[in-house]
Amino acid sequence: MSLSDLWLSSPAQLKDKLVKQIISFAGTGQLRDGSASSVEFREYLSKIPSSVLSRYADECLRESFEGSGLALQDVINQVGSRLGFLVDYGRYRGSSSQIGFDGIWRFPSGHAVIVEVKTTDTYRIDLNTIAAYRQALLDRGDISEDSSSILIVVGRQDTGDLEAQIRGSRHAWDIRLISVDALLRLVSLKEEVEDPRIIDQICAILIPREFTRVDGIIDIVFSAAEDVRKEEVFEEEDEENVDEEHRRVTSKHSSPVQFREATVSQIERQIKQPLIKHSRTSYSSSDGTIRLICLISKDHAKGPQSSYWFGFHPHQLDYLSVSEAAYLALGCGSEETTLLIPYDDVSTWLDGMNVTRLEDRFYWHISVFREDDHIVLHRREGHPKINLDKYRVV
């Protein structure tokens, strides 16, 4: 059984294992260019949560073992994938007939970053060698000069010597430097925000820029904080816009609920497929063939009739629209009541839903009620209710 299959069927057997133990289970147990072990290990990395990737990176840096640098290279390339880049895996070891880059991360904008992963900067890095990889890719037509750069990822945060080396070189305007820890924190930030514009800003940090003026960095900090704040309070902001029926059964002051990951776990068991988190609400299978938006709501009922309210945004609809297997998941009160609704059904219901329009955004109201033994979607007056029982995850 492959590592990916084992993670899907029995993740408990792997979740506490060290990364060097995981590698020993893959193929022959040794990472080599073009080997089955490498293919299996990379496929496994594509299916695990980013928190596990972070732990593996730390193990590669804290404990030197055979192939630890190669494992770190694969982990970092998977981090690039989690940031939303199309990743070309490079070579573990140099070859006279192959370009020796560690990875290429291709941005949705078309920009390409040549990645070099170093466990330490104790030894002086030959920037000319890394620049030569970029030049070889330019000569081969794989990238363009105007939309490509170099990113050096190092295990240590104390990189003063390397920074000075880069600033004093002729390649200074083509190179960005980041620690493994900071890169992992970028992934964590991306997974906690929802606005696609903020995600684009986060990823743009990795492209060389002139930072005499730091407005761009400040924008990211405040935009991310504001995005989280809006998620927590937008139900309260919207009280004047919801329909009268929903307002009668809704508490004015809502507190955040935290069972989204448990809801996603329910869905993974239903579809028999692990899902990777991309933002606060968006998930997908490792190959992107399945996409999911997961929304959760507390029970807003004041009386015996349970009521759940969700805000569904256009960018979430867009995220689902590009996949043939796309779903909206609604966690109603807890993970015990989870609805999994195909995109094709959701998209036909939107015209009948209430909408809030604010200065910088709009969103649809999804109002779900328990009526007797049924779960029912309510829409605007004149639009029929929809029985949701068949979408319940059991």
Wavefront OBJ file of the C-alpha trace (Angstrom):
o trace
v 0.000 0.000 0.000
v 1.380 3.422 -0.948
v 1.875 6.205 1.576
v -1.003 8.168 0.028
v -3.368 5.218 0.288
v -2.298 4.582 3.872
v -2.863 8.247 4.764
v -6.354 8.066 3.283
v -7.336 4.779 4.939
v -5.536 5.094 8.267
v -3.864 8.478 8.878
v -3.296 7.628 12.556
v -0.590 5.164 11.496
v 1.445 7.958 9.882
v 0.610 11.220 11.633
v 3.126 10.770 14.474
v 5.912 9.279 12.370
v 9.112 11.242 11.753
v 9.761 12.334 8.188
v 12.786 10.021 7.957
v 10.475 7.131 8.886
v 7.986 8.194 6.235
v 10.737 8.182 3.604
v 11.803 4.679 4.676
v 8.285 3.453 3.822
v 8.414 4.935 0.290
v 9.672 2.525 -2.378
v 13.249 1.524 -1.596
v 13.406 4.068 1.215
v 15.908 6.364 -0.484
v 15.230 9.566 -2.382
v 16.870 9.559 -5.793
v 16.227 11.578 -8.932
v 13.557 9.835 -10.992
v 13.006 7.097 -8.407
v 9.702 5.517 -7.382
v 10.508 6.518 -3.794
v 10.632 10.172 -4.792
v 7.352 9.959 -6.719
v 5.596 8.272 -3.794
v 6.991 10.698 -1.211
v 5.992 13.761 -3.246
v 2.504 12.404 -3.842
v 2.146 11.790 -0.104
v 3.273 15.345 0.713
v 0.590 16.682 -1.607
v -2.149 15.096 0.527
v -1.162 16.000 4.089
v -2.106 19.163 6.032
v 0.282 22.106 5.986
v 0.795 21.677 9.737
v 2.432 18.308 9.035
v 4.573 19.848 6.292
v 5.754 22.397 8.855
v 6.724 19.651 11.297
v 8.624 17.748 8.617
v 10.553 20.888 7.643
v 11.531 21.403 11.276
v 12.710 17.785 11.558
v 14.850 18.132 8.424
v 16.514 21.220 9.914
v 16.932 20.008 13.504
v 18.199 16.520 12.793
v 20.596 15.759 9.986
v 19.869 12.338 8.509
v 20.612 10.708 5.188
v 18.599 12.601 2.609
v 17.397 15.304 5.017
v 18.333 18.053 2.566
v 16.545 16.248 -0.256
v 13.440 15.765 1.877
v 13.476 19.465 2.798
v 13.661 20.341 -0.888
v 10.511 18.312 -1.578
v 8.707 19.765 1.446
v 9.522 23.341 0.377
v 8.341 22.674 -3.158
v 5.064 21.386 -1.729
v 4.833 24.595 0.311
v 5.084 26.464 -3.008
v 2.152 24.431 -4.262
v 0.141 25.352 -1.137
v 0.838 29.010 -1.859
v -0.947 28.517 -5.169
v 1.980 28.122 -7.566
v 2.398 25.534 -10.300
v 5.550 23.708 -9.202
v 8.191 22.054 -11.373
v 10.300 19.832 -9.140
v 14.024 20.166 -9.725
v 16.886 17.746 -9.223
v 18.257 16.475 -5.940
v 21.777 16.278 -7.288
v 23.627 18.089 -10.019
v 24.189 16.609 -13.452
v 26.261 17.797 -16.379
v 23.330 17.167 -18.699
v 20.550 18.661 -16.542
v 19.918 22.139 -15.114
v 20.415 21.866 -11.367
v 17.639 24.069 -9.944
v 15.721 22.816 -6.889
v 12.355 23.938 -8.198
v 10.461 26.397 -10.376
v 7.339 28.068 -8.978
v 5.080 29.518 -11.640
v 2.693 32.248 -10.501
v -0.820 32.584 -11.974
v 0.406 35.925 -13.374
v 3.043 34.102 -15.433
v 6.015 35.082 -13.266
v 8.444 32.212 -12.610
v 10.624 31.863 -9.523
v 13.702 29.618 -9.583
v 13.964 28.157 -6.081
v 17.157 27.185 -4.259
v 16.753 25.437 -0.891
v 19.570 25.520 1.670
v 19.466 23.955 5.126
v 22.022 26.490 6.369
v 24.001 29.510 5.206
v 27.076 28.416 7.159
v 28.883 27.854 3.885
v 29.078 30.604 1.315
v 26.514 30.145 -1.463
v 27.727 30.583 -5.015
v 25.201 33.053 -6.404
v 26.761 32.772 -9.854
v 25.813 29.093 -9.952
v 22.195 29.832 -9.081
v 22.110 32.688 -11.604
v 23.491 30.267 -14.194
v 20.485 27.983 -13.634
v 18.204 30.901 -14.431
v 20.211 31.818 -17.513
v 20.091 28.228 -18.762
v 16.310 28.199 -18.361
v 16.149 31.523 -20.240
v 18.280 30.106 -23.053
v 16.061 27.062 -23.246
v 12.936 29.217 -23.443
v 11.381 27.832 -20.237
v 11.112 31.286 -18.632
v 11.408 34.918 -19.717
v 13.853 37.485 -18.343
v 11.237 40.127 -17.587
v 9.037 37.790 -15.566
v 11.435 35.551 -13.652
v 13.539 35.777 -10.522
v 15.361 33.688 -7.924
v 14.208 32.737 -4.427
v 16.667 31.330 -1.904
v 15.003 29.485 0.983
v 17.286 28.945 3.980
v 16.783 27.024 7.185
v 18.081 29.727 9.488
v 16.524 33.105 10.269
v 19.934 34.618 11.029
v 20.949 35.297 7.418
v 22.911 38.521 7.762
v 26.013 37.229 5.977
v 23.995 35.883 3.054
v 21.973 39.083 2.798
v 25.182 41.089 2.592
v 26.508 38.700 -0.029
v 23.383 39.178 -2.156
v 23.380 42.977 -1.785
v 26.998 43.129 -2.881
v 26.508 40.956 -5.950
v 25.437 41.879 -9.463
v 22.413 39.620 -8.997
v 20.902 41.633 -6.129
v 17.863 42.824 -8.121
v 17.010 39.295 -9.234
v 17.124 37.488 -5.881
v 14.776 37.262 -2.894
v 15.725 35.537 0.369
v 13.359 33.951 2.901
v 13.712 31.591 5.856
v 11.847 28.290 5.980
v 9.970 29.494 9.057
v 8.795 32.704 7.368
v 7.710 30.790 4.264
v 5.631 28.435 6.393
v 4.066 31.401 8.162
v 3.043 32.783 4.773
v 1.164 29.521 4.135
v -0.541 29.761 7.529
v -1.580 33.341 6.781
v -2.907 32.387 3.351
v -5.027 29.649 4.922
v -6.619 32.099 7.363
v -7.660 34.836 4.924
v -10.326 34.688 2.270
v -9.989 37.717 -0.030
v -8.168 36.625 -3.249
v -6.556 40.071 -3.472
v -4.806 39.539 -0.148
v -3.616 36.113 -1.231
v -2.115 37.651 -4.371
v -0.333 40.252 -2.220
v 1.069 37.563 0.059
v 2.530 35.613 -2.839
v 3.939 38.762 -4.466
v 6.280 39.171 -1.476
v 8.450 36.444 -3.003
v 9.199 38.549 -6.119
v 12.145 40.992 -5.851
v 10.957 44.526 -5.195
v 12.529 47.827 -4.238
v 11.432 48.386 -0.659
v 12.487 51.926 0.110
v 8.736 52.487 0.393
v 7.075 49.777 2.491
v 3.413 50.579 1.824
v 2.900 47.221 0.099
v 4.015 45.236 3.128
v 1.896 47.351 5.476
v -1.097 46.827 3.191
v -0.769 43.067 3.554
v -0.605 43.225 7.346
v -3.687 45.414 7.692
v -5.650 43.756 4.890
v -5.152 40.327 6.443
v -6.244 41.552 9.871
v -9.272 43.297 8.374
v -10.244 40.194 6.417
v -10.327 38.113 9.602
v -12.276 40.822 11.440
v -14.890 41.045 8.688
v -15.438 37.293 8.818
v -16.160 37.509 12.537
v -18.594 40.435 12.405
v -20.237 40.530 8.988
v -23.307 38.699 10.292
v -23.839 41.542 12.779
v -23.238 44.182 10.098
v -25.941 42.629 7.987
v -28.856 42.488 10.426
v -30.757 45.270 8.661
v -30.610 43.418 5.349
v -31.823 39.939 6.233
v -35.408 38.960 5.647
v -37.949 39.404 8.449
v -38.374 35.682 9.031
v -34.636 35.188 9.536
v -34.355 38.258 11.770
v -37.069 36.931 14.115
v -35.070 33.780 14.874
v -31.564 35.247 14.760
v -29.610 36.465 17.754
v -28.248 39.986 17.192
v -24.802 39.245 18.583
v -23.106 36.178 17.162
v -19.906 34.616 18.384
v -17.538 32.787 16.035
v -17.904 29.029 15.749
v -14.940 26.745 15.226
v -15.810 23.383 13.743
v -14.840 23.887 10.107
v -11.983 21.368 10.141
v -14.193 18.748 11.784
v -16.799 19.393 9.087
v -14.199 18.920 6.343
v -13.096 15.669 7.998
v -16.677 14.426 7.745
v -16.666 15.211 4.046
v -13.302 13.516 3.480
v -14.730 10.316 4.902
v -17.789 10.665 2.679
v -15.880 11.215 -0.572
v -12.928 8.988 0.442
v -10.434 11.663 -0.536
v -8.147 13.908 1.552
v -8.640 17.627 0.974
v -5.999 20.349 1.106
v -6.776 23.733 2.644
v -6.127 26.791 0.428
v -7.838 29.609 2.306
v -10.177 29.968 5.269
v -13.044 28.274 3.409
v -11.571 26.730 0.233
v -10.234 23.193 -0.141
v -9.385 20.813 -2.964
v -8.074 17.359 -3.682
v -4.317 17.272 -4.275
v -4.813 17.049 -8.049
v -7.410 19.830 -8.081
v -10.162 17.682 -9.604
v -12.384 18.182 -6.537
v -13.056 21.638 -5.082
v -14.914 22.530 -1.917
v -16.097 25.668 -0.147
v -16.915 24.927 3.489
v -19.096 27.398 5.432
v -20.161 26.971 9.047
v -22.866 28.555 11.205
v -23.967 28.438 14.814
v -27.601 27.706 15.601
v -29.269 31.144 15.678
v -32.640 29.958 16.976
v -34.242 31.719 19.903
v -37.079 29.204 20.039
v -37.524 25.507 19.165
v -36.896 25.976 15.433
v -33.171 25.723 14.594
v -31.822 28.274 12.117
v -28.447 28.610 10.360
v -27.151 31.519 8.303
v -24.227 31.601 5.845
v -22.726 34.331 3.665
v -21.683 33.056 0.215
v -19.340 35.329 -1.768
v -18.766 35.702 -5.537
v -15.102 34.683 -5.297
v -16.222 31.457 -3.621
v -18.633 30.804 -6.466
v -15.821 31.493 -8.951
v -13.546 29.052 -7.114
v -16.110 26.274 -7.534
v -17.045 27.109 -11.114
v -13.794 25.869 -12.674
v -14.037 22.279 -11.401
v -16.236 19.485 -12.675
v -16.554 18.059 -9.141
v -17.302 21.096 -6.985
v -19.300 21.322 -3.782
v -20.579 23.765 -1.207
v -20.471 22.306 2.300
v -22.641 23.782 5.056
v -21.893 22.932 8.677
v -25.142 23.510 10.563
v -24.518 24.055 14.256
v -21.791 21.412 14.427
v -20.059 18.868 12.222
v -22.838 16.414 13.101
v -25.123 18.176 10.628
v -23.169 18.673 7.417
v -24.665 19.299 3.992
v -22.666 18.625 0.816
v -24.319 20.348 -2.149
v -23.039 20.127 -5.755
v -22.093 23.437 -7.368
v -24.561 22.898 -10.215
v -27.448 22.877 -7.719
v -26.203 25.847 -5.683
v -25.693 28.023 -8.755
v -29.338 27.586 -9.815
v -30.637 28.705 -6.399
v -28.786 32.009 -6.115
v -31.273 34.176 -8.011
v -33.849 33.529 -5.322
v -31.611 34.414 -2.373
v -31.315 37.679 -0.493
v -28.192 39.699 -1.220
v -26.212 42.203 0.830
v -24.377 44.870 -1.166
v -21.671 46.824 0.612
v -19.217 49.396 -0.687
v -16.466 46.878 -1.420
v -18.272 43.557 -1.740
v -21.561 41.703 -1.917
v -22.693 38.267 -0.871
v -25.713 35.985 -0.957
v -27.595 34.874 2.145
v -27.997 31.135 2.605
v -30.714 30.652 5.228
v -31.286 27.093 6.416
v -33.991 25.992 8.861
v -34.986 22.771 10.575
v -38.673 22.148 9.978
v -40.011 19.060 11.770
v -37.586 16.329 10.655
v -36.380 18.155 7.528
v -33.599 20.612 6.661
v -34.942 23.345 4.401
v -33.421 26.248 2.457
v -35.477 29.459 2.638
v -35.254 32.073 -0.116
v -36.926 35.392 -0.906
v -40.684 35.706 -0.900
v -42.072 34.225 -4.087
v -39.307 31.630 -4.426
v -40.044 28.092 -3.255
v -38.275 26.515 -0.305
v -35.862 23.687 -1.098
v -35.633 20.452 0.887
v -31.948 19.728 1.599
v -32.290 16.322 3.262
v -30.690 14.452 0.366
v -27.468 16.467 0.713
v -26.816 15.486 4.310
v -23.498 13.752 5.020
v -24.026 10.648 7.130
l 1 2 3 4 5 6 7 8 9 10 11 12 13 14 15 16 17 18 19 20 21 22 23 24 25 26 27 28 29 30 31 32 33 34 35 36 37 38 39 40 41 42 43 44 45 46 47 48 49 50 51 52 53 54 55 56 57 58 59 60 61 62 63 64 65 66 67 68 69 70 71 72 73 74 75 76 77 78 79 80 81 82 83 84 85 86 87 88 89 90 91 92 93 94 95 96 97 98 99 100 101 102 103 104 105 106 107 108 109 110 111 112 113 114 115 116 117 118 119 120 121 122 123 124 125 126 127 128 129 130 131 132 133 134 135 136 137 138 139 140 141 142 143 144 145 146 147 148 149 150 151 152 153 154 155 156 157 158 159 160 161 162 163 164 165 166 167 168 169 170 171 172 173 174 175 176 177 178 179 180 181 182 183 184 185 186 187 188 189 190 191 192 193 194 195 196 197 198 199 200 201 202 203 204 205 206 207 208 209 210 211 212 213 214 215 216 217 218 219 220 221 222 223 224 225 226 227 228 229 230 231 232 233 234 235 236 237 238 239 240 241 242 243 244 245 246 247 248 249 250 251 252 253 254 255 256 257 258 259 260 261 262 263 264 265 266 267 268 269 270 271 272 273 274 275 276 277 278 279 280 281 282 283 284 285 286 287 288 289 290 291 292 293 294 295 296 297 298 299 300 301 302 303 304 305 306 307 308 309 310 311 312 313 314 315 316 317 318 319 320 321 322 323 324 325 326 327 328 329 330 331 332 333 334 335 336 337 338 339 340 341 342 343 344 345 346 347 348 349 350 351 352 353 354 355 356 357 358 359 360 361 362 363 364 365 366 367 368 369 370 371 372 373 374 375 376 377 378 379 380 381 382 383 384 385 386 387 388 389 390 391 392 393 394
